[in-house]
Structure formats: structure tokens, C-alpha cells
């Protein structure tokens, strides 16, 4: 294409101008170019069902190398000013004046770039027209490429913003991606959109996909369009039957991560030396080494659950402000909303710094036992006089405990750093959720009344469920079968969305094996002392990720019972003089360990058999305080039909 001077009036060829005018009219009415008139255009034979060379929509995918080629081509056209601007809004009504165009929002921003309208008009259509009108995807691979991932997005977004987010969230293990403007032919596409939506390329590509990635943009919410909401509805239905996974992008630079994590390390170092040098001489003898670590961990874990719960509610309300509160053209209010989002997120991250300080403070008090004036013998000789002998609880320690205490400290710090990472991810997901403003599928618009009626009939009776699930997707950033089931079983949406937490598995493994490690280290068998927890953690993490997110609650039960075991094992009933002297705490506490392991069975049954969900339902109806604490806006009202070993919902089918 010839270069275009952005300051001059550009006169387009008649055929291109006609196509552009059709796209422009759609844009003015907030329509998708899916419905722009193309009566005079004919489909390429690769897209005609009756053709012997027909390639089905399930094979209209592109791979990573295709996306890189597309990016390279678009950047070249953009650099040479061969991608011009979309029509002025004032020109969208009535006859179109010849050739006058202006640049879209973000056109001059290299991080956003020209809109898809501009890219399709000035690059995709000329490129595919030279290939006899086949889709861009089939020009790269005429035999087609089976789709296993579906991208839902809006044409008003910038192409560079789109490519960046696509590259960042391209699911691991998927080979091809369906993108409508690259997968669909741009000539004769109206012939593919029949009265039956289930025959459309969008439906056929989505139903064979294993993943759907939602690409928000900084210009407009895609969920104001009924087509996009319907695609979300189909994907949410597929999470029940086809194990579909839906993901929103989160993009975080290594520099941002380093800046946020560095203070946690500094707070931890400060806490350790304050505990070791300043406080230990006054309170060191109150508890044994591991007890100081457990007290710090339990305190931080309990308070952290409350703080993060409150923070999540704030993030959700700030990130999902209504359009009435934050008009699209009101930049000041939008800036205020994102400032509040930033402040809440930073408050949560600062709390993690405090956690790091407190845990390392406990570590300093713990380490003082191994380097300070208080000797092991004085702990061993402590005798209990109370009935339950709690005066001796946690005051004893044995050789080798310094190794296992270091492991506990390391695991606690990993949990802190991992929570900082999760907080940053939630911040980005909430920010993207703010770009996905959604009120109800009933309020979404459609360019074609005929298509609108068809979609309405397809979702009849499911509007409330669709609204709830789409809002849940926006709030938590991802959705799949395991998240759906965990939420229905009573788990909070944000906990379900966090998924498998390897830091919890590592800490729980060390807690369960604490006395094994201690006895081995006390006997100078350091290789075994390190290998057992490391290999066990790797094996358990691998098994958890292999099974999937359904084990999230089991991990929490594993952590809870492991912490409880380690806490009780410090009691003199098990931690006695003979066990310390003979380095046999693992044997002395074996029965207690077995009993605590059995305790995981009723905990898991309470959750996976649906009793937890029924309890939440009952508490929301009868306990005012619990109704506030469990209000997730995702609904636990569909749990009365739970039966042991089988999840049954007696209300309307879930999307």
C-alpha cells in the first residue's frame, strides 16, 4: 500500500471505501463487524460447506509463529503509516463524506496502537483479498489448524495491547488460537451467520476449545455486547461438560515484582535481628524454638485471613464500579477509582511486610535458644505440675531442632512472598475486571435485532445464573470446572481462584516431618534430613497439580492438621526427657501424628460431601453475622440438593 500522510485527506479505492463505511457504521452503533452487510461478496471455497475442499471453523486457528508474523506485519504497516484511522464519529450518520478520517484513541500509543477496525480495513482485508478472499489464518495454513483455545475480545481495542495480552496469557500446552478477525473470512462472512447460532464459526470454534482467554481493553468493556456475553455464557457452560478453562490476562514485569518483594526481605532481616539481639533476653525462655515460630505463623495466618478477606471486598467494589459511578468520559473519577485500587492493594502488600517482620521476629527468638545462654538441659528438666501439664508446653527442644526450625522459617517466608505475588495478580485481575464492566446480559446490546432475539431464546431462563457467573469470572480472574465445584461446595470465590498454593504444601510437609528431620539432624544424618522433606514436597506438589484445583481444600486440611500436630507434639506428654535424650521424638509422637492424620478425613468429608455448603446456607439464613462473612455475590443458595459422593443441584441448571 502507498504511504499515507496522517495530516492529509486520503481517498480510498471504491471497494475499500465501501467496506470501510460498512465497518464504520457498525462502530458508530457499537456494532460488531460480524454483522456488516456483505451481500455482494462471495466466500472462498475453503469456507463453503458444500465444497470438497471445505475447512471447518474448528480448524481456523493460528499458532504462536503466526501471531508473531502478524505482529511483525502490523508493526511494519504502522511504522510506514499504511494503517490509517477510523472514520470520525460525526461522519457515521448519513452519507459518508469521501475519505476524511481521524485516528482512534490509542493510535499514537505504541503500547496500544490502532484499533482492530483500522487493522482489518487497511491490512487484513487487502492481504486476504490478494489471496482470493480466504481468511488470514488459512492463508498461513490452507489445510487448517485444529483450535484448542478461543479468544474473546472487542474490535475497538488497540492491536498492540491485544497482542501483548494474548502472548502473556496463551495457555500452556495449547497449540492454536481462534481469533475472529483472523480466523473468519473478511469477504462473505455474513453467509456464515445463519439463523442458527450453533452453526456460526464462533460457536463451532468455541465448542472444540479447551481454553477461552478474555482480552479486556482500555477503551471499552466487551461485556456491553451481547455476542461477547453469549460467548462467555457458552464457555461457562462448557466448564461443566468439557472441562473448559477461562482466563483473564495478568501482566507483571520482573521489575515490579522485585520492587514489591524487596521490602519483605528487608522487614524480615530487621525482625530477625530485633528478636535475636533485643527481645530474646527478656522473653526467650517462655517458649521453645519451634513454638516461637508456630505462634508467629498462627497469628499471621489467622489475622491475614481476615485482612485479605476485607481487602478482597474492597478490591472487588473498587475494580467493579458501575458505569453510573465512573462514566467512560470522566477521567478524573476513573483516576480516583484506580487510585483507590492502588491504595488497597498496597495496604495488603504492606501487611505481608508486617507478616514477614513478625515471622522473622519469631525466628530470632527461636534462634536465640541455639546461640544464647539458655541451654538445652534447662529445657529438658522442666517438669509439669498442672493437670494438663500446659506449663511445660513448648519449652523443650533437642539436638537437630535448629535444622528443622530453619526449614519452618524458610517455608513461612515462602508463604509470605507467594501471598505478595497473589496480591499483585489479584490487583491486575481486578484492574482488568474494571475494564470488563458488566451489569446484566439483559442490558447487553446487539447490532442485529434478529441475532439478539436468537441469543435471548438461547439463554431464556438462565439470565440470573449467567449474570452471577460472569460477575464471578470478572471478580476472580479465571473460571473452570474445579472452581465452579469448589464455590458450590462453599469455598469463597477468591480462595478457589487462588488455586493450588505450593507454599502451603511445603510448609505442611515440613510440619508433618518436623520431628523426623530433627531426629535425623541430631544424629548427623543431614543428607536424609534435607532430602526427605524436599523430595516429599516435590512429589506432593506434582500430585496436586496433576489432580487439579479440586484438592485446594485438601491442601488447607493438610496444613491445618500438620500445624495442629506440631503444636501438640511440643507438650510434655510426647516431648519428654527420654525422647529428647535418645533423639526419638519421631517415634514418641507417632501415635499423635496418626491421630492428626485421621483428623483430615472428617474435615475433607465436611467439605466434599456438601455439609460445609449446607452449613453456609443455613448460617446465611439464620445468623446475621455469618451472612455478612459469607456474602460472596456468587450464591450458595443452590446447595440443598447435595448428596454424599455426588453433587446434585436442584435449582436451575448452572451455566
Phi, psi and omega per residue, in radians:
X1 nan 2.606 3.116
X2 -1.281 2.621 3.129
X3 -1.164 2.576 -3.122
X4 -2.064 2.266 3.054
X5 -1.465 2.068 -3.080
X6 -1.106 -0.319 -3.126
X7 -1.608 -0.045 -3.104
X8 -1.918 2.876 3.089
X9 -1.454 2.289 -3.065
X10 -1.934 2.203 3.108
X11 -1.774 2.104 -3.069
X12 -1.583 2.703 2.972
X13 -1.003 2.646 -3.022
X14 -0.996 -0.797 -3.089
X15 -1.132 -0.748 3.130
X16 -1.182 -0.713 3.133
X17 -1.079 -0.693 3.124
X18 -1.103 -0.804 3.113
X19 -1.074 -0.749 -3.116
X20 -1.124 -0.638 3.138
X21 -1.157 -0.664 3.088
X22 -1.094 -0.780 3.096
X23 -1.109 -0.709 -3.129
X24 -1.068 -0.714 3.124
X25 -1.112 -0.662 3.092
X26 -1.099 -0.762 -3.130
X27 -1.086 -0.701 -3.114
X28 -1.117 -0.613 3.137
X29 -1.649 0.236 -3.061
X30 1.010 0.684 3.140
X31 -1.686 2.777 3.024
X32 -1.553 2.462 3.060
X33 -1.098 -0.054 3.019
X34 -0.980 -0.541 -2.995
X35 -1.887 0.152 3.140
X36 -1.183 2.474 -3.040
X37 -1.174 2.325 3.127
X38 -2.454 0.704 -3.022
X39 -1.060 -0.553 -3.056
X40 -1.456 -0.104 -3.066
X41 -1.683 2.650 3.121
X42 -2.079 2.622 -3.141
X43 -1.342 2.562 2.983
X44 -1.190 2.598 -3.036
X45 -1.070 -0.409 3.102
X46 -1.196 -0.310 -3.117
X47 -1.847 0.009 -3.120
X48 -1.609 2.150 -3.044
X49 -1.060 -0.606 -3.083
X50 -1.422 -0.091 -3.120
X51 -1.364 2.544 3.103
X52 -1.215 -0.320 -3.135
X53 -1.777 0.233 -3.065
X54 -1.012 2.301 3.039
X55 -1.914 2.044 -3.066
X56 -1.161 2.703 3.132
X57 -0.996 -0.428 3.112
X58 -1.147 -0.136 3.111
X59 -2.040 0.320 3.133
X60 -1.619 0.858 -3.083
X61 -1.842 2.867 3.049
X62 -2.171 2.703 3.084
X63 -1.847 -3.055 -3.069
X64 -1.106 -0.688 -3.140
X65 -1.157 -0.600 3.075
X66 -1.124 -0.726 3.139
X67 -1.119 -0.685 3.100
X68 -1.142 -0.696 3.093
X69 -1.110 -0.758 3.105
X70 -1.058 -0.781 3.129
X71 -1.069 -0.757 3.140
X72 -1.087 -0.770 -3.136
X73 -1.114 -0.800 -3.101
X74 -1.147 -0.718 3.125
X75 -1.113 -0.639 3.099
X76 -1.134 -0.792 3.109
X77 -1.123 -0.675 -3.137
X78 -1.152 -0.734 -3.140
X79 -1.130 -0.656 -3.130
X80 -1.544 0.148 3.113
X81 1.011 0.606 3.077
X82 -1.555 -0.182 3.003
X83 -1.800 1.946 -3.067
X84 -1.610 -2.712 -2.970
X85 -1.970 2.848 3.137
X86 -1.386 2.807 -3.100
X87 -1.079 2.652 3.060
X88 -1.135 2.559 -3.121
X89 -1.072 -0.595 -3.120
X90 -1.173 -0.346 -3.123
X91 -1.585 0.002 -3.055
X92 -1.402 -0.299 -3.090
X93 -1.869 2.224 -3.125
X94 1.468 -3.026 -3.125
X95 -1.032 2.443 -3.078
X96 -1.482 2.111 3.031
X97 -1.082 2.557 -3.020
X98 -1.179 2.051 2.817
X99 1.353 -0.150 -3.054
X100 -1.365 2.176 -3.048
X101 -2.463 2.691 3.092
X102 -2.280 2.803 -3.072
X103 -1.364 2.564 -3.130
X104 -1.362 2.885 3.072
X105 -1.076 2.220 -3.127
X106 1.561 -0.047 -3.104
X107 -1.002 -0.745 -3.075
X108 -1.480 -0.058 3.118
X109 -1.592 1.999 -3.088
X110 -1.134 -0.260 3.081
X111 -1.481 -0.279 -3.119
X112 -1.976 -1.062 3.056
X113 1.484 -3.124 -3.141
X114 -1.135 2.719 -3.122
X115 -1.293 2.919 3.112
X116 -1.120 -0.544 3.064
X117 -0.991 -0.804 -3.113
X118 -1.206 -0.731 -3.123
X119 -1.148 -0.758 -3.139
X120 -1.124 -0.753 -3.089
X121 -1.182 -0.779 -2.984
X122 -1.748 -0.170 3.093
X123 -2.206 -1.004 -3.017
X124 -1.096 -0.841 -3.083
X125 -1.157 -0.835 3.073
X126 -1.063 -0.664 -3.119
X127 -1.143 -0.803 -3.105
X128 -1.346 -0.469 3.090
X129 -1.119 -0.624 3.095
X130 -1.212 -0.279 3.103
X131 -1.801 0.475 3.080
X132 1.222 0.351 2.994
X133 1.554 0.109 3.065
X134 -1.232 2.875 -3.126
X135 -1.193 2.772 -3.123
X136 -1.054 -0.689 -3.119
X137 -1.077 -0.713 -3.115
X138 -1.345 -0.328 3.017
X139 -1.166 -0.500 3.113
X140 -1.408 -0.526 -3.052
X141 -2.693 1.531 -3.030
X142 -1.022 -0.470 3.128
X143 -1.362 -0.197 3.109
X144 1.544 2.888 3.120
X145 -2.425 2.111 -3.045
X146 -1.030 2.243 -3.080
X147 -1.373 2.324 2.969
X148 -2.269 0.112 3.063
X149 -2.559 2.439 -3.065
X150 -2.108 2.293 3.115
X151 -1.864 2.182 3.054
X152 -1.892 2.274 -3.011
X153 -2.784 -3.119 3.125
X154 -2.109 2.549 -3.108
X155 -1.266 -0.244 -3.103
X156 -1.369 -0.177 -3.104
X157 -1.281 2.795 3.066
X158 -1.346 2.489 -3.031
X159 -1.192 -0.615 -3.129
X160 -1.286 -0.657 3.033
X161 -1.051 -0.738 3.139
X162 -1.101 -0.844 -3.102
X163 -1.113 -0.697 3.127
X164 -1.060 -0.811 -3.111
X165 -1.220 -0.636 3.090
X166 -1.072 -0.831 -3.130
X167 -1.105 -0.549 -3.088
X168 -1.339 -0.559 -3.060
X169 -1.943 0.163 3.114
X170 -0.985 2.022 -3.000
X171 -1.088 2.445 3.104
X172 -1.137 2.342 3.102
X173 1.589 -0.062 3.091
X174 -1.725 2.546 -3.046
X175 -1.857 -0.493 -3.056
X176 -2.431 2.672 -3.043
X177 -2.275 2.342 3.056
X178 -1.655 2.109 3.044
X179 -2.165 2.175 -2.919
X180 -0.990 -0.790 -3.035
X181 -1.312 -0.265 3.053
X182 -1.761 -0.558 -3.118
X183 -1.429 -0.679 -3.128
X184 -1.429 2.551 3.015
X185 -1.206 2.474 3.140
X186 -1.561 -0.011 3.085
X187 -2.148 2.068 3.128
X188 1.454 0.286 -3.082
X189 -1.136 -0.454 -3.137
X190 -1.073 -0.469 3.131
X191 -1.232 -0.305 3.125
X192 -1.539 -0.266 -3.091
X193 -1.727 1.504 -3.098
X194 -1.533 -3.050 3.128
X195 -1.157 -0.468 -3.121
X196 -1.649 1.936 -3.101
X197 -1.065 -0.516 -3.103
X198 -1.201 -0.173 3.052
X199 -1.693 -0.027 -3.092
X200 -1.322 2.687 3.105
X201 -1.030 -0.608 -3.111
X202 -1.088 -0.829 -3.127
X203 -1.136 -0.805 -3.086
X204 -1.144 -0.643 3.112
X205 -1.259 -0.662 -3.094
X206 -1.213 -0.680 -3.065
X207 -1.223 -0.314 3.086
X208 -1.705 -0.063 -3.082
X209 -1.463 2.624 3.050
X210 -1.719 -0.319 -3.121
X211 -2.357 2.618 2.913
X212 -2.269 2.235 3.099
X213 -1.890 2.272 -3.117
X214 -1.695 2.106 -3.066
X215 -1.905 1.695 3.064
X216 -1.304 2.963 3.108
X217 -2.518 2.915 -3.057
X218 -1.487 0.007 -3.091
X219 -1.762 -0.745 -3.042
X220 -2.777 2.669 3.103
X221 -1.385 2.308 3.114
X222 -1.265 -0.325 -3.082
X223 -1.563 0.305 2.875
X224 -1.595 -0.056 -3.128
X225 -1.869 2.285 -3.052
X226 -1.160 -0.580 3.096
X227 -1.043 -0.802 -3.103
X228 -1.179 -0.670 3.089
X229 -1.126 -0.699 3.131
X230 -1.142 -0.664 3.067
X231 -1.091 -0.709 3.086
X232 -1.104 -0.720 3.124
X233 -1.060 -0.790 3.120
X234 -1.081 -0.761 3.140
X235 -1.118 -0.699 3.116
X236 -1.144 -0.612 3.044
X237 -1.153 -0.669 -3.120
X238 -1.213 -0.321 3.054
X239 -1.149 -0.353 3.085
X240 -1.464 -0.723 -2.949
X241 -1.848 -0.498 -3.022
X242 -2.109 0.183 -3.132
X243 0.988 0.733 3.086
X244 -1.219 2.457 3.079
X245 -2.042 2.239 -3.115
X246 -1.991 2.337 -3.045
X247 -2.405 2.404 2.936
X248 -1.693 2.612 -3.110
X249 -1.293 2.582 2.925
X250 -2.374 2.252 -3.042
X251 -2.189 2.124 -3.092
X252 -2.482 2.223 -3.127
X253 -1.373 2.725 3.092
X254 -1.097 -0.562 3.125
X255 -1.129 -0.765 3.111
X256 -1.077 -0.770 3.136
X257 -1.079 -0.752 -3.138
X258 -1.121 -0.705 -3.134
X259 -1.118 -0.684 -3.098
X260 -1.342 -0.543 -3.070
X261 -1.464 -0.573 -3.057
X262 -0.945 -0.791 3.123
X263 -1.065 -0.551 3.120
X264 -1.085 -0.687 3.115
X265 -1.174 -0.737 3.129
X266 -1.133 -0.749 3.089
X267 -1.065 -0.694 3.139
X268 -1.124 -0.780 3.125
X269 -1.078 -0.751 3.119
X270 -1.098 -0.767 3.135
X271 -1.089 -0.707 -3.122
X272 -1.082 -0.826 -3.085
X273 -1.276 -0.563 3.061
X274 -1.136 -0.772 3.109
X275 -1.132 -0.708 -3.073
X276 -1.302 -0.754 -2.987
X277 -1.665 -0.560 -2.987
X278 -1.863 -0.698 -2.988
X279 -1.728 -0.508 -2.988
X280 -1.029 -0.636 -3.080
X281 -1.189 -0.285 -3.140
X282 -1.709 -0.582 -3.013
X283 -2.214 0.057 -3.021
X284 -0.971 -0.734 -3.019
X285 -1.350 -0.076 -3.126
X286 -1.188 -0.587 -3.107
X287 -2.457 2.783 3.061
X288 -1.367 3.050 -3.042
X289 -1.005 -0.936 -3.078
X290 -1.203 -0.484 -3.140
X291 -1.170 -0.629 3.074
X292 -1.091 -0.722 3.113
X293 -1.157 -0.720 3.139
X294 -1.151 -0.720 3.114
X295 -1.059 -0.792 3.132
X296 -1.108 -0.757 -3.110
X297 -1.147 -0.859 -3.106
X298 -1.092 -0.709 3.119
X299 -1.080 -0.854 -3.117
X300 -1.168 -0.680 -3.104
X301 -1.163 -0.755 -3.131
X302 -1.181 -0.864 3.132
X303 -1.132 -0.657 -3.132
X304 -1.082 -0.631 3.097
X305 -1.052 -0.723 -3.137
X306 -1.222 -0.797 -3.101
X307 -1.089 -0.791 -3.120
X308 -1.225 -0.527 3.073
X309 -1.131 -0.827 3.109
X310 -1.111 -0.706 3.131
X311 -1.121 -0.667 3.132
X312 -1.135 -0.702 3.110
X313 -1.063 -0.720 3.126
X314 -1.169 -0.753 3.111
X315 -1.073 -0.706 -3.108
X316 -1.157 -0.758 -3.119
X317 -1.219 -0.621 3.132
X318 -1.316 -0.719 -3.077
X319 -1.310 -0.352 -3.096
X320 -2.088 0.827 3.077
X321 -1.182 2.575 -3.096
X322 -1.325 2.808 -3.137
X323 -1.151 -0.479 3.117
X324 -1.182 -0.588 -3.136
X325 -1.397 -0.573 -3.082
X326 -2.242 1.468 3.109
X327 -1.069 2.588 -3.085
X328 -1.086 -0.502 -3.093
X329 -1.671 0.059 -3.128
X330 -1.715 1.540 -3.051
X331 -1.170 -0.566 -3.131
X332 -1.133 -0.794 3.136
X333 -1.178 -0.648 3.087
X334 -1.115 -0.698 3.109
X335 -1.141 -0.689 3.114
X336 -1.090 -0.741 -3.132
X337 -1.080 -0.777 -3.121
X338 -1.299 -0.437 2.993
X339 -1.141 -0.711 3.086
X340 -1.131 -0.709 3.085
X341 -1.034 -0.771 3.132
X342 -1.104 -0.740 -3.103
X343 -1.153 -0.749 3.135
X344 -1.115 -0.762 -3.134
X345 -1.115 -0.757 3.133
X346 -1.152 -0.579 3.078
X347 -1.110 -0.723 3.111
X348 -1.146 -0.702 3.123
X349 -1.174 -0.671 3.109
X350 -1.108 -0.616 3.078
X351 -1.083 -0.631 3.094
X352 -1.136 -0.569 3.043
X353 -1.099 -0.731 3.117
X354 -1.117 -0.717 3.084
X355 -1.026 -0.781 3.122
X356 -1.038 -0.723 3.129
X357 -1.116 -0.814 -3.079
X358 -1.159 -0.760 -3.139
X359 -1.118 -0.722 3.112
X360 -1.267 -0.499 3.007
X361 -1.075 -0.803 3.058
X362 -1.070 -0.634 3.109
X363 -1.133 -0.669 3.095
X364 -1.111 -0.744 3.091
X365 -1.134 -0.632 3.121
X366 -1.166 -0.806 -3.083
X367 -1.188 -0.418 3.130
X368 -1.083 -0.445 3.106
X369 -1.145 -0.505 -3.051
X370 -1.608 -0.252 -3.107
X371 -2.172 -0.154 -3.049
X372 -1.616 -3.014 -3.083
X373 -1.343 -0.287 -3.128
X374 -1.345 2.125 -3.020
X375 -1.672 2.883 3.132
X376 -1.101 -0.697 -3.065
X377 -1.034 -0.698 -3.124
X378 -1.108 -0.502 3.105
X379 -1.354 -0.702 -3.110
X380 -1.090 -0.598 -3.059
X381 -1.466 -0.004 3.100
X382 -1.106 2.281 -3.129
X383 -2.011 2.580 -3.115
X384 -1.742 2.444 -3.138
X385 -2.111 -0.404 -3.132
X386 -1.289 2.818 -3.095
X387 -1.012 -0.789 -3.136
X388 -1.611 -0.038 3.062
X389 1.002 0.681 3.115
X390 -1.421 -0.147 3.105
X391 -1.244 -0.321 3.106
X392 -1.799 0.026 -3.034
X393 -1.125 2.113 3.040
X394 1.364 0.191 -3.085
X395 -1.709 0.020 -3.054
X396 -1.950 2.731 3.054
X397 -2.713 2.862 -3.070
X398 -2.347 2.951 3.109
X399 -1.044 2.435 -3.134
X400 1.658 -0.212 -3.091
X401 -1.206 -0.382 3.120
X402 -1.113 -0.567 3.120
X403 -1.208 -0.855 -3.124
X404 -1.182 -0.589 3.088
X405 -1.154 -0.658 3.075
X406 -1.093 -0.665 3.103
X407 -1.142 -0.724 3.107
X408 -1.088 -0.775 3.121
X409 -1.054 -0.807 3.139
X410 -1.042 -0.757 -3.137
X411 -1.134 -0.682 3.104
X412 -1.089 -0.764 3.139
X413 -1.154 -0.657 3.075
X414 -1.066 -0.701 3.112
X415 -1.099 -0.724 3.113
X416 -1.076 -0.843 -3.121
X417 -1.132 -0.648 3.134
X418 -1.167 -0.649 3.109
X419 -1.182 -0.589 3.044
X420 -1.089 -0.769 3.112
X421 -1.061 -0.784 3.132
X422 -1.093 -0.682 3.126
X423 -1.102 -0.739 3.100
X424 -1.119 -0.725 3.121
X425 -1.105 -0.734 3.126
X426 -1.136 -0.614 3.103
X427 -1.080 -0.787 -3.121
X428 -1.199 -0.708 3.105
X429 -1.095 -0.686 3.125
X430 -1.191 -0.674 3.089
X431 -1.089 -0.785 3.089
X432 -1.138 -0.619 3.067
X433 -1.077 -0.592 3.064
X434 -1.135 -0.437 3.063
X435 -1.449 -0.077 -3.141
X436 -2.009 0.939 -3.139
X437 -1.007 2.305 -3.111
X438 -2.564 2.287 3.072
X439 -1.860 -0.985 3.135
X440 -2.879 2.617 3.066
X441 -1.101 -0.437 3.116
X442 -1.178 -0.422 -3.128
X443 -1.702 -0.091 3.111
X444 -1.220 2.634 -3.058
X445 -1.864 2.789 3.117
X446 -2.468 2.485 -3.073
X447 -1.253 -0.489 -3.107
X448 -2.004 2.189 3.111
X449 -1.112 -0.587 3.118
X450 -1.124 -0.812 3.096
X451 -1.132 -0.665 3.119
X452 -1.049 -0.771 3.130
X453 -1.139 -0.675 3.138
X454 -1.133 -0.756 3.118
X455 -1.145 -0.720 3.136
X456 -1.039 -0.695 3.136
X457 -1.210 -0.551 -3.130
X458 -1.264 -0.495 -3.092
X459 -1.867 0.222 -3.104
X460 -1.035 2.297 -3.141
X461 1.437 -0.010 -3.085
X462 -2.082 0.137 -2.990
X463 -1.045 -0.820 -3.119
X464 -1.092 -0.748 3.124
X465 -1.139 -0.704 3.112
X466 -1.110 -0.797 3.138
X467 -1.030 -0.794 -3.101
X468 -1.118 -0.775 -3.086
X469 -1.251 -0.631 3.096
X470 -1.155 -0.719 3.088
X471 -1.113 -0.679 3.089
X472 -1.095 -0.766 3.092
X473 -1.020 -0.793 -3.122
X474 -1.117 -0.711 -3.047
X475 -1.265 -0.674 -3.016
X476 -1.802 -0.217 2.974
X477 1.583 -0.191 3.080
X478 -2.811 2.836 -3.097
X479 -2.744 2.429 3.030
X480 -2.768 -3.043 -3.069
X481 -1.075 -0.717 -3.110
X482 -1.164 -0.717 3.109
X483 -1.126 -0.756 3.107
X484 -0.999 -0.847 -3.098
X485 -1.149 -0.730 3.134
X486 -1.093 -0.693 3.111
X487 -1.150 -0.765 3.109
X488 -1.107 -0.495 3.117
X489 -1.451 0.045 3.027
X490 1.876 -0.014 -3.140
X491 -1.346 2.473 3.097
X492 -1.136 2.529 -3.014
X493 -1.035 -0.744 -3.090
X494 -1.201 -0.553 3.083
X495 -1.211 -0.744 3.107
X496 -1.086 -0.674 -3.116
X497 -1.230 -0.484 3.100
X498 -1.091 -0.489 3.079
X499 1.238 -2.705 -3.092
X500 -1.272 2.198 -3.126
X501 -1.834 1.783 -3.103
X502 -1.112 -0.474 3.127
X503 -1.126 -0.658 3.096
X504 -1.145 -0.694 3.129
X505 -1.100 -0.748 -3.127
X506 -1.109 -0.829 -3.124
X507 -1.099 -0.795 -3.115
X508 -1.091 -0.694 3.127
X509 -1.083 -0.752 3.126
X510 -1.169 -0.654 3.118
X511 -1.103 -0.785 3.139
X512 -1.159 -0.595 -3.063
X513 -1.767 0.247 -3.031
X514 -0.974 -0.834 -3.053
X515 -1.370 -0.436 3.002
X516 -1.097 -0.826 3.139
X517 -1.100 -0.742 -3.116
X518 -1.081 -0.825 -3.132
X519 -1.106 -0.733 3.138
X520 -1.152 -0.736 3.129
X521 -1.159 -0.645 3.111
X522 -1.142 -0.441 3.099
X523 -1.655 0.204 3.119
X524 1.137 0.430 3.043
X525 -1.702 1.141 -3.008
X526 -1.186 -0.565 3.140
X527 -1.049 -0.839 3.102
X528 -1.159 -0.658 -3.108
X529 -1.057 -0.584 3.124
X530 -1.570 -0.658 -3.048
X531 -1.173 -0.704 -3.061
X532 -1.055 -0.937 -3.139
X533 -1.188 -0.590 -3.134
X534 -1.157 -0.877 -3.128
X535 -1.154 -0.661 3.111
X536 -1.113 -0.741 3.137
X537 -1.109 -0.762 3.128
X538 -1.088 -0.782 -3.124
X539 -1.118 -0.755 -3.116
X540 -1.204 -0.697 3.085
X541 -1.099 -0.765 3.113
X542 -1.067 -0.742 3.129
X543 -1.143 -0.701 -3.132
X544 -1.113 -0.823 -3.140
X545 -1.189 -0.498 3.092
X546 -1.201 -0.735 -3.133
X547 -1.257 -0.749 3.137
X548 1.949 -3.053 -2.999
X549 -1.200 -0.134 3.094
X550 -1.145 -0.268 -3.119
X551 -1.608 0.137 -3.092
X552 -1.007 -0.809 -3.139
X553 -1.188 -0.644 3.109
X554 -1.066 -0.625 3.089
X555 -1.130 -0.749 3.094
X556 -1.089 -0.706 3.111
X557 -1.149 -0.685 3.099
X558 -1.072 -0.737 3.122
X559 -1.197 -0.791 -3.105
X560 -1.090 -0.847 -3.110
X561 -1.201 -0.611 3.095
X562 -1.139 -0.740 3.091
X563 -1.130 -0.733 3.126
X564 -1.092 -0.716 3.099
X565 -1.071 -0.837 -3.108
X566 -1.112 -0.624 3.121
X567 -1.151 -0.856 -3.101
X568 -1.215 -0.559 -3.069
X569 -1.152 -0.271 3.101
X570 -1.390 -0.126 3.109
X571 -1.225 2.588 -3.055
X572 -1.182 -0.183 3.026
X573 -1.069 -0.625 3.140
X574 -1.914 -0.615 -3.124
X575 -1.635 1.526 -3.075
X576 -2.049 3.093 -3.065
X577 -1.044 -0.733 -3.104
X578 -1.139 -0.731 -3.131
X579 -1.140 -0.651 -3.122
X580 -1.237 -0.764 -3.087
X581 -1.186 -0.692 -3.074
X582 -1.636 0.128 3.128
X583 0.898 0.902 -3.064
X584 -2.214 0.572 3.136
X585 -1.098 -0.587 3.115
X586 -1.079 -0.636 3.104
X587 -1.341 -0.710 -3.120
X588 -1.101 -0.625 -3.072
X589 -1.717 0.197 -3.050
X590 -1.112 -0.759 3.134
X591 -1.112 -0.755 3.095
X592 -1.065 -0.706 3.129
X593 -1.089 -0.705 3.121
X594 -1.139 -0.749 3.135
X595 -1.111 -0.748 3.119
X596 -1.149 -0.610 3.090
X597 -1.142 -0.694 3.072
X598 -1.104 -0.487 3.138
X599 -1.125 -0.367 3.107
X600 -1.213 -0.423 -3.091
X601 -1.132 -0.935 3.113
X602 -1.126 -0.566 3.107
X603 -1.103 -0.818 3.129
X604 -1.178 -0.659 3.114
X605 -1.120 -0.686 3.130
X606 -1.010 -0.656 -3.131
X607 -1.470 -0.955 -2.952
X608 -1.329 -0.340 3.065
X609 -1.558 0.019 3.042
X610 1.590 0.011 -3.119
X611 -1.196 -0.571 3.102
X612 -1.127 -0.741 3.131
X613 -1.117 -0.710 3.108
X614 -1.149 -0.645 3.100
X615 -1.113 -0.728 3.121
X616 -1.116 -0.729 3.116
X617 -1.072 -0.799 -3.140
X618 -1.133 -0.758 -3.086
X619 -1.156 -0.612 3.123
X620 -1.183 -0.472 -3.140
X621 -1.491 -0.504 -2.996
X622 -2.040 -0.360 -3.102
X623 -2.029 1.993 -3.070
X624 -1.091 -0.760 -3.100
X625 -1.133 -0.724 3.128
X626 -1.185 -0.537 3.123
X627 -1.129 -0.562 3.078
X628 -1.300 -0.757 -3.068
X629 -1.158 -0.495 -3.082
X630 -1.815 0.197 -3.101
X631 -1.384 1.747 -3.100
X632 -1.873 -0.061 -3.082
X633 1.067 0.359 3.084
X634 -2.036 -0.194 3.005
X635 1.478 2.089 2.959
X636 -2.008 0.396 -3.048
X637 -1.414 -0.165 -3.060
X638 -1.743 0.639 -3.009
X639 -1.947 -0.023 -3.076
X640 -1.221 -0.251 -3.123
X641 -1.628 0.176 -3.132
X642 -1.168 2.357 3.044
X643 -2.183 2.612 3.121
X644 -0.952 2.367 3.071
X645 1.213 -0.046 -3.137
X646 -2.569 2.252 3.138
X647 -1.535 2.025 3.141
X648 -2.219 2.276 3.140
X649 -2.011 2.159 -3.014
X650 -1.559 -0.184 -3.139
X651 -1.500 -2.844 -3.109
X652 -1.061 2.619 3.124
X653 -1.014 2.442 -3.138
X654 -1.411 2.446 3.097
X655 -1.277 nan nan
